[in-house]
Amino acid sequence: MKNVYESPLNSRYASSEMQQIFSPDMKFTTWRRLWIALAETEKELGLNISDAQIEQLKNNKDNINYEVAEKYEKQFRHDVMSHVHAYGDQCPDAKAIIHLGATSCYVGDNTDIIVMTEGLKLVRSKMLILIKKLSAFALEYKAMPTLGFTHFQPAQLVTVGKRACLWIQELLMDIDDLDHTIANMKLLGSKGTTGTQASFLNLFDGDHEKVKKMEELIAEKIGFKGVFAVSGQTYPRKLDSRVLNVLSGVAQSAYKFSNDMRLLQSMKEMEEPFEEKQIGSSAMAYKRNPMRCERISSLARYVIIDALNPAITASTQWFERTLDDSANRRISVPEAFLATDAILNIYINVASGLVVYPKVIQKHVMDELPFMATENIMMEAVKRGGDRQELHEQIREHSMEAGKRVKVDGESNDLIERIAKDPLIGMTLEELNSVLEPKNYIGRCPEQVVEFIENEVNPILANADISDVPVELKV
């Protein structure tokens, strides 16, 4: 038994890929990448730094001496300086030029931006897998009539595939937000203690062009197109809020899907996957609880609320910076990514094994279709010479009696039989039953599905390489 707390996001929910992105190894090797890029750039722009020093830094980039860093941190109470000294112990020839001219945020903030960008890319890859699976499902069931609902009351018919397109549509909106955010991710750059770059200006003897060039070269080496033009000591904390708002949007879309599925499973029309040996309840052996969709709902609620953390942090920063953001960001940002990753893993798992029960769906359709068909019946009776107002009242009365039979007496819907016996309407039971063809009530649902997938979804999937993204469901 483990005797210390471990976050369920690690032990139960998030993938190893997302955990690696937010791991200490990723963080501290990125710090070293940034120190190497800084040293290389400073050398290229004329500072007295040798190739041998840079080579020594590179040789030890991935060899993090954690125990040494921990000892230094107990002494210095400063995480960046502890790693500067630990790195210097491994690179004695380069010790004097590590972190030259920089402040802690050079490695801390730039790394946070790099890590969040990688996290967003993984989220996007998994969303494309999800959209692909839901699109195949939508096309398969594009023409299967099912009850539509407004206010969770039976409304006009839709199709199973059309409803799936509603889920996909929200995911496409999330993809738009993701793409915009990823495309606009910028490094903090090399700004110094209050964002003035004064330390670097001193290093380069007042040469402003070299200071500007230094930022450009470092960003290029790290793989970014640019840096924030101005900043305080940190990058704008509003960026964290923007990023977590995107994750919140993904969670909102998943939440909507999971609630729909939980309702459909209660109606026995559709189910999430249920494995052969899976247990639904410890007491009620017959239960098939929608535990995966419930978990999506649960984690989504966490992400949506977690997005408030960076919003409050961004709005309460003082001047060039305060440190009351640090502890909060160490928790709120990684956990938002880990939870979103877990949501997508479960969503993909459910979408890969959705179970549809056509006969139950058809029964529910036929239970309600007589009420929905009354307008068509009335129009046909008018064509045969009937009075529209008289017919409307007659059909209304029959509908009320049939509704009472269903709700009060618990009997089947006999509206069509009642109408067939009414001489004022003048239609036989056979003629009335011909009106009760569900496919005549689904409008353009099949066409909408095909057009939506072809015009909106396929162009996004066409250029996406999503085959190598692993997806796992731990529990």
C-alpha positions as CSV (number, residue, x, y, z in Angstrom):
1,M,0.0,0.0,0.0
2,K,1.2,3.5,-0.8
3,N,1.3,5.6,2.3
4,V,1.3,9.1,0.8
5,Y,-1.3,11.0,-1.1
6,E,-1.2,10.7,-4.9
7,S,-3.4,12.7,-7.2
8,P,-6.1,10.6,-8.9
9,L,-5.3,12.5,-12.1
10,N,-2.0,10.6,-12.2
11,S,-3.0,7.2,-10.7
12,R,-6.4,6.8,-12.3
13,Y,-7.2,9.2,-15.1
14,A,-4.6,11.1,-17.2
15,S,-2.5,9.4,-19.9
16,S,1.2,8.9,-19.5
17,E,1.8,11.2,-22.4
18,M,0.1,14.2,-20.7
19,Q,1.8,13.3,-17.4
20,Q,5.2,13.3,-19.2
21,I,4.5,16.8,-20.6
22,F,4.0,18.2,-17.1
23,S,6.6,16.1,-15.5
24,P,9.7,17.3,-13.6
25,D,11.9,15.9,-16.4
26,M,10.1,18.0,-19.0
27,K,10.3,21.1,-16.9
28,F,14.0,20.9,-15.9
29,T,15.3,19.6,-19.2
30,T,13.5,22.6,-20.8
31,W,15.1,24.9,-18.3
32,R,18.5,23.6,-19.5
33,R,17.4,23.9,-23.2
34,L,16.7,27.5,-22.5
35,W,20.0,28.1,-20.7
36,I,21.8,26.5,-23.7
37,A,19.9,28.7,-26.2
38,L,20.7,31.8,-24.1
39,A,24.4,30.9,-24.0
40,E,24.6,30.1,-27.7
41,T,22.8,33.3,-28.6
42,E,25.0,35.4,-26.4
43,K,28.1,33.9,-27.9
44,E,26.8,34.5,-31.4
45,L,26.2,38.1,-30.6
46,G,29.7,38.6,-29.3
47,L,29.9,37.7,-25.6
48,N,33.0,35.8,-24.3
49,I,31.5,32.3,-24.3
50,S,33.3,29.4,-25.7
51,D,32.2,26.4,-27.8
52,A,33.6,24.1,-25.1
53,Q,31.4,25.7,-22.5
54,I,28.3,25.3,-24.6
55,E,29.2,21.7,-25.5
56,Q,29.5,20.9,-21.8
57,L,26.0,22.3,-21.2
58,K,24.6,20.2,-24.0
59,N,26.3,17.1,-22.8
60,N,24.5,17.4,-19.5
61,K,21.1,18.7,-20.7
62,D,19.2,15.5,-19.9
63,N,21.2,14.4,-16.9
64,I,19.3,16.2,-14.1
65,N,21.0,15.8,-10.8
66,Y,17.9,16.1,-8.7
67,E,19.4,15.2,-5.3
68,V,22.0,17.9,-5.7
69,A,19.3,20.5,-6.7
70,E,17.2,19.5,-3.7
71,K,20.1,20.1,-1.3
72,Y,20.7,23.5,-2.9
73,E,17.0,24.5,-2.6
74,K,17.0,23.7,1.1
75,Q,19.9,26.1,1.4
76,F,18.8,28.9,-1.0
77,R,15.0,28.5,-0.8
78,H,15.0,29.3,-4.5
79,D,14.2,26.7,-7.1
80,V,15.9,28.3,-10.1
81,M,19.1,29.1,-8.3
82,S,19.2,25.6,-6.9
83,H,19.2,24.2,-10.4
84,V,21.6,26.8,-11.7
85,H,24.1,25.6,-9.1
86,A,23.3,21.9,-9.7
87,Y,23.8,22.4,-13.4
88,G,27.1,24.3,-12.7
89,D,28.4,21.4,-10.6
90,Q,28.0,19.1,-13.7
91,C,29.4,21.8,-16.0
92,P,32.3,23.4,-14.1
93,D,33.8,25.1,-17.1
94,A,30.4,26.7,-18.0
95,K,29.3,27.5,-14.5
96,A,30.1,31.1,-14.7
97,I,28.0,31.8,-17.7
98,I,24.8,29.8,-16.9
99,H,21.8,32.1,-16.6
100,L,23.9,35.1,-17.7
101,G,21.8,38.3,-17.6
102,A,18.6,36.4,-17.0
103,T,16.0,36.4,-14.2
104,S,14.1,33.4,-12.9
105,C,11.2,34.0,-15.2
106,Y,13.4,33.5,-18.2
107,V,13.4,29.7,-17.5
108,G,10.3,29.5,-15.5
109,D,7.9,31.4,-17.6
110,N,9.2,30.4,-21.0
111,T,9.1,26.7,-19.9
112,D,5.5,27.1,-18.8
113,I,4.6,28.4,-22.2
114,I,6.5,25.6,-23.9
115,V,4.8,23.0,-21.8
116,M,1.3,24.4,-22.2
117,T,1.8,24.6,-25.9
118,E,2.7,20.9,-26.0
119,G,-0.3,20.1,-23.8
120,L,-2.6,21.9,-26.2
121,K,-1.2,20.0,-29.2
122,L,-1.9,16.7,-27.5
123,V,-5.4,17.8,-26.6
124,R,-5.9,18.8,-30.2
125,S,-4.7,15.4,-31.5
126,K,-7.1,13.5,-29.2
127,M,-9.9,15.8,-30.2
128,L,-9.3,14.9,-33.9
129,I,-9.4,11.2,-33.0
130,L,-12.7,11.8,-31.2
131,I,-14.2,13.8,-34.1
132,K,-13.3,11.1,-36.6
133,K,-15.0,8.4,-34.5
134,L,-18.1,10.4,-33.9
135,S,-18.3,11.3,-37.6
136,A,-18.2,7.6,-38.6
137,F,-21.0,7.0,-36.1
138,A,-23.0,10.0,-37.5
139,L,-22.8,8.7,-41.0
140,E,-23.8,5.2,-40.1
141,Y,-27.0,6.4,-38.3
142,K,-27.7,9.4,-40.5
143,A,-31.2,8.2,-41.5
144,M,-32.3,6.4,-38.3
145,P,-35.3,8.3,-37.0
146,T,-35.4,9.0,-33.3
147,L,-37.3,11.3,-31.0
148,G,-36.1,14.8,-30.7
149,F,-36.5,16.5,-27.4
150,T,-37.0,20.1,-26.3
151,H,-37.2,20.7,-22.6
152,F,-36.6,16.9,-22.4
153,Q,-40.2,16.6,-23.7
154,P,-40.8,14.6,-27.0
155,A,-40.6,17.0,-30.0
156,Q,-40.3,16.5,-33.8
157,L,-38.2,13.6,-35.0
158,V,-34.5,13.9,-35.7
159,T,-32.0,11.1,-36.5
160,V,-29.5,9.4,-34.3
161,G,-26.7,10.6,-36.7
162,K,-28.0,14.2,-36.8
163,R,-27.8,14.3,-33.0
164,A,-24.2,13.1,-33.1
165,C,-23.5,16.0,-35.4
166,L,-24.6,18.4,-32.6
167,W,-21.8,16.8,-30.4
168,I,-19.3,17.2,-33.2
169,Q,-20.3,20.8,-34.0
170,E,-19.3,21.9,-30.5
171,L,-16.0,20.0,-30.8
172,L,-15.3,21.9,-34.0
173,M,-15.8,25.2,-32.1
174,D,-13.3,24.0,-29.6
175,I,-10.8,23.1,-32.4
176,D,-11.2,26.7,-33.7
177,D,-10.3,28.0,-30.2
178,L,-7.5,25.6,-29.8
179,D,-6.0,26.5,-33.2
180,H,-6.2,30.2,-32.5
181,T,-4.6,29.8,-29.1
182,I,-1.8,27.5,-30.3
183,A,-1.0,29.8,-33.2
184,N,-0.7,32.8,-30.9
185,M,1.4,31.2,-28.2
186,K,4.5,33.4,-27.7
187,L,7.5,33.1,-25.4
188,L,8.1,35.6,-22.6
189,G,11.5,36.1,-24.2
190,S,14.4,37.6,-22.3
191,K,13.0,40.6,-20.5
192,G,14.9,40.8,-17.2
193,T,13.6,41.7,-13.7
194,T,10.9,44.2,-14.6
195,G,10.7,43.7,-18.3
196,T,13.1,46.5,-19.3
197,Q,15.9,44.2,-20.5
198,A,18.4,46.5,-18.7
199,S,20.7,43.6,-17.7
200,F,21.1,42.5,-21.3
201,L,21.5,46.1,-22.5
202,N,24.5,46.3,-20.1
203,L,25.9,43.0,-21.3
204,F,25.8,44.2,-24.9
205,D,27.3,47.6,-24.0
206,G,24.1,49.5,-24.8
207,D,23.5,47.9,-28.2
208,H,19.7,47.8,-28.5
209,E,19.7,45.9,-31.8
210,K,21.7,43.0,-30.2
211,V,19.2,42.8,-27.3
212,K,16.3,42.6,-29.8
213,K,18.1,40.1,-31.9
214,M,18.9,37.9,-28.9
215,E,15.2,37.4,-28.2
216,E,14.5,36.6,-31.9
217,L,17.3,34.0,-32.0
218,I,16.3,32.3,-28.7
219,A,12.7,32.0,-29.8
220,E,13.8,30.5,-33.1
221,K,16.1,28.0,-31.4
222,I,13.2,26.9,-29.1
223,G,10.7,26.6,-32.0
224,F,8.5,29.7,-31.5
225,K,7.7,32.4,-33.9
226,G,7.9,35.3,-31.5
227,V,7.9,36.7,-28.0
228,F,5.7,39.1,-26.1
229,A,6.6,42.6,-27.2
230,V,6.3,44.0,-23.7
231,S,6.0,42.4,-20.3
232,G,6.6,42.9,-16.6
233,Q,8.8,40.3,-15.0
234,T,6.4,37.6,-16.2
235,Y,4.4,36.9,-19.3
236,P,0.8,38.2,-18.9
237,R,-1.0,35.9,-16.6
238,K,-4.0,36.5,-18.9
239,L,-2.4,33.8,-21.2
240,D,-3.1,31.2,-18.5
241,S,-6.7,32.3,-18.4
242,R,-7.0,32.1,-22.2
243,V,-5.5,28.6,-22.2
244,L,-7.7,27.2,-19.4
245,N,-10.7,28.8,-21.0
246,V,-10.1,26.7,-24.1
247,L,-9.8,23.6,-21.9
248,S,-13.0,24.6,-20.1
249,G,-14.7,24.8,-23.6
250,V,-13.6,21.2,-24.3
251,A,-14.9,20.1,-20.9
252,Q,-18.2,21.9,-21.6
253,S,-18.6,20.0,-24.9
254,A,-17.8,16.7,-23.3
255,Y,-20.2,17.4,-20.4
256,K,-23.0,18.0,-22.9
257,F,-22.3,14.7,-24.6
258,S,-22.1,12.8,-21.4
259,N,-25.4,14.2,-20.1
260,D,-27.1,13.3,-23.4
261,M,-25.7,9.8,-23.2
262,R,-26.8,9.3,-19.6
263,L,-30.3,10.3,-20.5
264,L,-30.3,8.0,-23.6
265,Q,-29.0,5.1,-21.5
266,S,-31.8,5.7,-19.0
267,M,-34.2,5.5,-21.9
268,K,-32.5,2.3,-23.1
269,E,-32.0,3.8,-26.5
270,M,-28.2,3.9,-26.5
271,E,-25.4,2.8,-24.1
272,E,-21.8,3.4,-23.5
273,P,-19.6,0.3,-23.7
274,F,-20.2,-2.3,-21.0
275,E,-17.6,-5.0,-20.8
276,E,-18.3,-8.7,-20.2
277,K,-17.0,-8.8,-16.7
278,Q,-17.9,-5.2,-15.7
279,I,-20.0,-4.8,-12.6
280,G,-22.6,-2.0,-12.6
281,S,-23.4,-2.1,-8.9
282,S,-22.1,-3.9,-5.8
283,A,-25.7,-4.5,-4.6
284,M,-27.9,-4.5,-7.8
285,A,-26.4,-7.1,-10.1
286,Y,-28.6,-6.1,-13.0
287,K,-27.4,-2.5,-13.2
288,R,-25.6,-1.2,-16.2
289,N,-24.6,2.3,-14.9
290,P,-23.2,4.8,-17.3
291,M,-20.0,5.1,-15.2
292,R,-17.8,6.4,-18.1
293,C,-20.1,9.2,-19.0
294,E,-20.6,10.0,-15.3
295,R,-16.8,10.3,-15.0
296,I,-16.7,12.7,-18.0
297,S,-19.3,14.8,-16.2
298,S,-17.4,14.7,-13.0
299,L,-14.1,15.7,-14.4
300,A,-15.6,18.3,-16.7
301,R,-17.1,20.0,-13.7
302,Y,-13.6,20.1,-12.2
303,V,-12.0,21.7,-15.3
304,I,-14.8,24.3,-15.7
305,I,-14.4,25.4,-12.1
306,D,-10.6,25.2,-12.3
307,A,-10.6,27.8,-15.1
308,L,-11.6,30.4,-12.5
309,N,-8.1,30.1,-10.9
310,P,-6.1,31.8,-13.7
311,A,-8.9,34.3,-14.2
312,I,-8.6,35.5,-10.6
313,T,-4.8,35.3,-10.8
314,A,-4.6,37.4,-13.9
315,S,-7.0,40.0,-12.5
316,T,-5.2,40.4,-9.2
317,Q,-1.6,40.8,-10.4
318,W,0.2,43.9,-9.1
319,F,2.2,46.1,-11.4
320,E,5.2,44.2,-12.9
321,R,4.5,41.0,-10.9
322,T,3.7,39.4,-7.5
323,L,4.4,35.9,-6.3
324,D,0.9,35.0,-5.1
325,D,0.4,33.4,-8.5
326,S,3.1,30.7,-8.2
327,A,1.6,28.1,-5.9
328,N,-1.8,28.4,-7.5
329,R,-0.4,28.0,-11.0
330,R,1.7,25.0,-10.1
331,I,-1.6,23.2,-9.3
332,S,-4.3,24.7,-11.4
333,V,-2.6,24.7,-14.8
334,P,-1.2,21.1,-14.9
335,E,-4.4,19.7,-13.3
336,A,-6.6,21.4,-15.9
337,F,-4.6,19.7,-18.7
338,L,-4.5,16.3,-16.9
339,A,-8.2,16.4,-16.3
340,T,-9.0,17.4,-19.9
341,D,-6.8,14.7,-21.1
342,A,-8.6,12.2,-19.0
343,I,-12.0,13.5,-20.3
344,L,-10.9,13.0,-23.9
345,N,-9.6,9.5,-23.2
346,I,-12.9,8.5,-21.8
347,Y,-14.9,10.3,-24.5
348,I,-12.9,8.5,-27.2
349,N,-13.4,5.2,-25.4
350,V,-17.2,5.7,-25.3
351,A,-17.4,7.0,-28.9
352,S,-15.5,3.9,-30.1
353,G,-18.1,1.5,-28.7
354,L,-21.4,3.3,-28.7
355,V,-24.3,0.8,-28.6
356,V,-27.6,1.6,-30.3
357,Y,-30.9,-0.2,-29.7
358,P,-33.0,0.4,-32.9
359,K,-36.1,-1.4,-31.6
360,V,-36.3,0.6,-28.5
361,I,-35.8,3.8,-30.5
362,Q,-38.5,2.8,-32.9
363,K,-40.9,1.9,-30.1
364,H,-40.4,5.3,-28.6
365,V,-40.9,7.0,-32.0
366,M,-44.1,5.1,-32.6
367,D,-45.5,5.9,-29.2
368,E,-45.3,9.6,-29.9
369,L,-45.6,9.8,-33.7
370,P,-49.4,9.7,-33.7
371,F,-49.5,13.0,-31.9
372,M,-46.9,14.5,-34.3
373,A,-48.8,13.2,-37.3
374,T,-52.1,14.9,-36.5
375,E,-51.3,18.0,-38.5
376,N,-50.6,15.9,-41.6
377,I,-53.8,13.9,-41.0
378,M,-55.8,17.2,-40.7
379,M,-54.4,18.5,-43.9
380,E,-55.2,15.3,-45.8
381,A,-58.8,15.5,-44.4
382,V,-59.1,19.1,-45.5
383,K,-58.0,18.0,-49.0
384,R,-61.0,15.6,-49.0
385,G,-63.4,18.4,-48.3
386,G,-63.3,18.7,-44.5
387,D,-63.5,22.0,-42.5
388,R,-60.1,22.8,-41.1
389,Q,-61.5,24.3,-37.8
390,E,-63.9,21.5,-37.1
391,L,-61.2,18.9,-37.9
392,H,-58.7,20.7,-35.6
393,E,-61.2,20.6,-32.7
394,Q,-62.1,17.0,-33.3
395,I,-58.5,15.8,-33.5
396,R,-57.6,17.9,-30.4
397,E,-60.3,16.1,-28.4
398,H,-59.1,12.7,-29.6
399,S,-55.5,13.7,-28.7
400,M,-56.5,14.7,-25.2
401,E,-58.4,11.4,-24.6
402,A,-55.5,9.3,-26.0
403,G,-53.0,11.3,-23.9
404,K,-55.2,10.5,-20.8
405,R,-55.2,6.8,-21.7
406,V,-51.4,6.9,-21.8
407,K,-50.7,9.0,-18.8
408,V,-53.5,8.1,-16.4
409,D,-54.4,4.6,-17.4
410,G,-51.0,3.4,-18.4
411,E,-52.3,2.0,-21.7
412,S,-50.9,2.2,-25.2
413,N,-51.5,5.2,-27.4
414,D,-54.8,4.6,-29.4
415,L,-55.1,8.0,-31.1
416,I,-54.9,6.6,-34.6
417,E,-57.6,4.0,-33.9
418,R,-59.8,6.8,-32.4
419,I,-59.3,8.9,-35.5
420,A,-60.0,6.0,-37.9
421,K,-63.4,5.5,-36.2
422,D,-64.4,9.2,-36.6
423,P,-66.6,9.7,-39.7
424,L,-65.9,13.4,-39.7
425,I,-62.3,12.7,-40.6
426,G,-63.1,10.0,-43.0
427,M,-59.8,8.1,-43.3
428,T,-59.3,4.4,-42.9
429,L,-56.9,2.8,-40.5
430,E,-54.7,1.7,-43.4
431,E,-54.7,5.2,-44.8
432,L,-53.8,6.6,-41.4
433,N,-51.0,4.1,-40.9
434,S,-49.4,5.2,-44.2
435,V,-49.1,8.6,-42.7
436,L,-47.1,7.1,-39.7
437,E,-43.9,6.5,-41.6
438,P,-41.1,7.9,-39.4
439,K,-38.8,8.7,-42.3
440,N,-41.4,11.3,-43.5
441,Y,-40.8,13.3,-40.4
442,I,-37.0,13.7,-40.3
443,G,-36.7,16.6,-42.7
444,R,-33.2,17.0,-44.1
445,C,-31.5,15.1,-41.3
446,P,-29.7,12.6,-43.5
447,E,-28.6,15.3,-46.0
448,Q,-27.5,17.6,-43.2
449,V,-25.3,14.9,-41.7
450,V,-23.6,14.1,-45.1
451,E,-23.2,17.8,-45.9
452,F,-21.8,18.6,-42.4
453,I,-19.3,15.8,-42.5
454,E,-18.2,16.6,-46.0
455,N,-18.0,20.4,-45.7
456,E,-17.1,21.0,-42.1
457,V,-15.4,17.9,-40.7
458,N,-13.5,16.2,-43.5
459,P,-11.4,19.3,-44.4
460,I,-10.1,19.4,-40.8
461,L,-9.4,15.6,-40.7
462,A,-7.8,15.5,-44.1
463,N,-4.5,17.1,-43.1
464,A,-4.4,15.6,-39.6
465,D,-1.9,13.0,-38.6
466,I,-3.7,11.3,-35.8
467,S,-2.8,7.6,-36.2
468,D,0.1,7.6,-33.7
469,V,-1.6,9.3,-30.8
470,P,-2.1,6.6,-28.0
471,V,-5.3,6.7,-26.1
472,E,-5.7,4.7,-22.9
473,L,-8.4,4.2,-20.3
474,K,-7.0,3.1,-17.0
475,V,-10.1,2.3,-15.0
